[in-house]
């Protein structure tokens, strides 16, 4: 689910952990957990930060976000 507020929080910010954490906080600020699942809000924040970090790394290194390092273009080119 997209969060325009979180996207706005990221705009113009450096691709670093603090920016990702701030965006995750903004994206989930209205989350209202039930009595026995409050931990899921923290899990969601961690997932958002991890996804942003991975996307940032992929963008910096010019790799596909889904690249597991087990094949792909780079491996095939090096074998040619």
Rosetta silent file (secondary structure, phi, psi, omega in degrees, C-alpha in Angstrom):
SEQUENCE: XXXXXXXXXXXXXXXXXXXXXXXXXXXXXXXXXXXXXXXXXXXXXXXXXXXXXXXXXXXXXXXXXXXXXXXXXXXXXXXX
SCORE:     score description
SCORE:     0.000 S_00000001
   1 L     0.000  129.796 -179.967    0.000    0.000    0.000 S_00000001
   2 L   -76.413  148.007  176.759    1.430    3.364   -0.991 S_00000001
   3 L  -128.165  100.005  178.987    1.801    6.138    1.554 S_00000001
   4 H   -56.271  -33.893  178.833    1.999    9.592   -0.018 S_00000001
   5 H   -65.769  -42.101  178.734    3.051   10.971    3.364 S_00000001
   6 H   -68.194  -38.416  176.657    5.958    8.539    3.631 S_00000001
   7 H   -61.654  -42.057  178.262    6.959    9.282    0.042 S_00000001
   8 H   -64.026  -36.527  179.262    6.946   13.000    0.871 S_00000001
   9 H   -65.784  -28.347  179.889    9.087   12.298    3.958 S_00000001
  10 H   -84.508  -26.090 -174.641   11.664   10.617    1.709 S_00000001
  11 L   -57.298  125.608  177.396   11.687   13.282   -1.007 S_00000001
  12 L    76.594    3.245 -179.144   14.977   15.126   -1.079 S_00000001
  13 L   -96.333  152.614  177.234   16.417   13.129    1.808 S_00000001
  14 L   -67.014  149.580  178.704   19.628   11.112    1.674 S_00000001
  15 L   -79.852   82.057 -178.590   19.247    7.372    1.170 S_00000001
  16 L  -141.808  165.861 -173.834   20.259    6.445    4.698 S_00000001
  17 H   -54.021  -45.060 -177.922   18.873    4.546    7.653 S_00000001
  18 H   -59.855  -40.233  178.347   17.542    7.613    9.489 S_00000001
  19 H   -65.880  -41.337 -179.322   15.504    8.677    6.435 S_00000001
  20 H   -66.507  -41.213  178.651   14.102    5.177    5.998 S_00000001
  21 H   -65.164  -39.658  178.023   13.152    4.931    9.660 S_00000001
  22 H   -62.985  -43.357  179.278   11.448    8.329    9.520 S_00000001
  23 H   -63.946  -39.377  178.680    9.455    7.265    6.452 S_00000001
  24 H   -64.489  -41.403  177.425    8.404    4.021    8.178 S_00000001
  25 H   -60.676  -45.151 -179.613    7.227    5.989   11.210 S_00000001
  26 H   -63.992  -43.661 -177.901    5.204    8.315    8.994 S_00000001
  27 H   -61.797  -32.509 -173.629    3.713    5.426    7.011 S_00000001
  28 L  -111.486   12.718 -175.916    2.539    3.658   10.157 S_00000001
  29 L   -62.265  -26.319  179.927    1.724    6.559   12.464 S_00000001
  30 L   -95.915    5.712  179.595   -2.013    5.836   12.243 S_00000001
  31 L   -65.833  132.469  179.727   -1.627    2.097   12.829 S_00000001
  32 L  -124.387   92.864 -178.238   -3.817    0.954   15.711 S_00000001
  33 L   -71.734  158.590  173.387   -2.857   -2.534   16.834 S_00000001
  34 L   -83.643  174.404 -173.539   -5.121   -4.758   18.859 S_00000001
  35 L   -54.955  -39.789 -172.180   -4.202   -5.908   22.352 S_00000001
  36 L  -107.776   12.622  179.824   -2.218   -8.983   21.344 S_00000001
  37 L  -134.059   25.035  179.247   -0.622   -7.926   18.062 S_00000001
  38 L   -58.659  -29.691 -179.987    1.148   -4.637   18.792 S_00000001
  39 H   -60.367  -23.458 -177.568    4.424   -6.300   17.802 S_00000001
  40 H   -68.379  -27.724  176.360    3.217   -6.362   14.196 S_00000001
  41 H   -65.179  -43.691  176.777    3.562   -2.584   13.909 S_00000001
  42 H   -64.119  -39.350  176.955    7.257   -2.897   14.755 S_00000001
  43 H   -62.527  -40.945  179.182    7.604   -5.755   12.270 S_00000001
  44 H   -64.070  -41.616  177.565    5.984   -3.618    9.585 S_00000001
  45 H   -60.883  -44.431  178.710    8.391   -0.749   10.322 S_00000001
  46 H   -61.934  -39.649  179.947   11.335   -3.125   10.050 S_00000001
  47 H   -65.687  -40.214  178.442    9.999   -4.477    6.755 S_00000001
  48 H   -64.210  -47.325  179.945    9.624   -0.961    5.331 S_00000001
  49 H   -60.813  -43.676 -179.861   13.139    0.022    6.385 S_00000001
  50 H   -63.573  -42.798  179.780   14.562   -3.203    4.932 S_00000001
  51 H   -64.398  -42.413  178.194   12.728   -2.729    1.630 S_00000001
  52 H   -65.710  -41.075  178.360   13.916    0.866    1.305 S_00000001
  53 H   -62.836  -45.406 -179.399   17.473   -0.124    2.189 S_00000001
  54 H   -65.458  -40.790  178.311   17.484   -2.952   -0.342 S_00000001
  55 H   -64.777  -38.922  178.692   15.995   -0.740   -3.067 S_00000001
  56 H   -64.496  -44.916  178.489   18.586    1.930   -2.346 S_00000001
  57 H   -62.172  -43.020  179.925   21.430   -0.556   -2.554 S_00000001
  58 H   -62.924  -40.377  179.433   20.071   -1.976   -5.789 S_00000001
  59 H   -66.233  -40.438  179.982   19.789    1.497   -7.289 S_00000001
  60 H   -66.976  -36.749 -174.523   23.351    2.389   -6.263 S_00000001
  61 H   -98.800   -0.110  177.987   24.808   -0.816   -7.623 S_00000001
  62 L    65.630   33.588  179.900   22.624   -1.065  -10.704 S_00000001
  63 L  -112.959  160.439  176.026   21.250   -4.464   -9.754 S_00000001
  64 L   -72.572  137.444 -179.728   17.783   -5.917   -9.783 S_00000001
  65 L   -60.479  -25.963 -177.916   16.142   -5.841   -6.359 S_00000001
  66 L   -92.677    2.651 -178.932   15.266   -9.511   -6.783 S_00000001
  67 L   -69.507  122.919 -179.059   18.808  -10.538   -7.677 S_00000001
  68 L   -98.570    0.267 -177.954   19.960  -13.175   -5.233 S_00000001
  69 L    80.771    9.238 -178.063   23.456  -13.387   -6.629 S_00000001
  70 L  -113.897   64.261 -177.898   22.697  -16.864   -7.968 S_00000001
  71 L   113.861 -159.276  179.217   22.817  -16.282  -11.681 S_00000001
  72 L    97.298 -173.680 -173.886   21.437  -13.440  -13.676 S_00000001
  73 H   -60.069  -48.166 -176.814   22.971  -11.117  -16.209 S_00000001
  74 H   -59.206  -44.135 -179.506   26.323  -10.573  -14.497 S_00000001
  75 H   -66.688  -42.385 -178.819   26.990  -14.293  -14.106 S_00000001
  76 H   -66.283  -39.608 -179.969   25.916  -15.094  -17.643 S_00000001
  77 H   -66.921  -36.690 -178.269   28.081  -12.331  -19.118 S_00000001
  78 H   -71.405  -21.035  179.468   31.133  -13.474  -17.195 S_00000001
  79 H   -88.152  -14.586 -176.693   30.713  -16.989  -18.562 S_00000001
  80 L   -73.606    0.000    0.000   30.423  -15.833  -22.189 S_00000001
